[in-house]
Amino acid sequence: MSPRVIQMPLSGGDRKHFARELRRVESLHAELVKRVDAAYAAAKDQLRLAHRLECEEWNARLFLGGDAAPSPALADAIDAGATLLKVKCNACRATRRVDLTHVIWPRTYQVHSRAHHST
């Protein structure tokens, strides 16, 4: 048998105070939900910008003749909007454009890792 809980009766002033506190906390909660959503949206925008800059840095490094590794991850490049990758075969010198969104490869792998496994 569970213990019986006896609620203490509230006076008029206590009820009014309790109602005010409930309204205050409800409005605070609604404001916090809005702030959380705004913070996540801002963080998502900043992360997309960071991914875009990483792709541009990698592209500039390749243009200057630098090493292909490290490169952005496939998911990061797709998130940045850089979905097309120009691939050049060293044997026949043919160039093709690959849509990264259609590549069947783990999204955590780096873009340059596709060079060793392309057909």
Buried (B, 14 or more C-beta within 10 A) or exposed (E): EEEEEEEEEEEEEEEEEEEEEEEEEEEEEEEEEEEEEEEEEEEEEEEBEBBBEBBEEBBEBBEEEEEEEEBBBBBBBBBBEBBEBEEEEEEEEEEEEBEBEEBEEEEEBBBBBBBEEEE
